[in-house]
C-alpha cells in the first residue's frame, strides 16, 4: 500500500509517485472533474501497469485479454469501440497477444466478414493471474476509500461511462 518517504513521495509497490506541492492543491484545477478523473486514471493505470509488468502485460493488453476471456465474443471493431481505442491499436494488441498464444481470431457467428477474439487455455490461465494483480493494484489505488465509497465510485463511473 501507499507509504510516505522522506522525499515526500508515495510508493506504490516500488513505483514512486512524486508528491504534489501543497500550493497546487489550492488551484482551481483540483476542483475540475475532468482533471480529477484523468489524474485518478493515470495514477491507477500506472499502478496496474506496475503490477502487470511481471506478466508482460499492460492495462490495454490486459483489457483485451479480459474481454477475450469473457463470454461476450467481441469483434475487433467492438473492442475498439468499447475500450475507446483506435482500431489500429486493437489490431496491434490482438496481434501481440496472439503471437504469445493467449488469444486467437475466430469467425464471428453474427457476421461472417468479421472475426471475434477468443482466449486460449493459456490466455485464460494468464487472465486469472492478471486479474488478481489488477485487484491488488485497485486495492492500493483506492486505499483511501472504504468499501461503501468504492461501491459508490463504481456506480458513478459506470453511469458516466455507459449512459
Secondary structure, DSSP 8 states (H G I E B T S, - for coil): --EE-TTS-EEETTEEE----GGGGGSGGGG-HHHHHHHHHHHHHHHHHHHHGGGT--HHHHHHHHHHHSTT--BHHHHHHHHT--HHHHHHHHHHHHHTTSEEEEEETTEEEEEEEEE-HHHHHHHHHHHHHHHHHHHHHTTTS-HHHHHHHHHHHHHHHH-
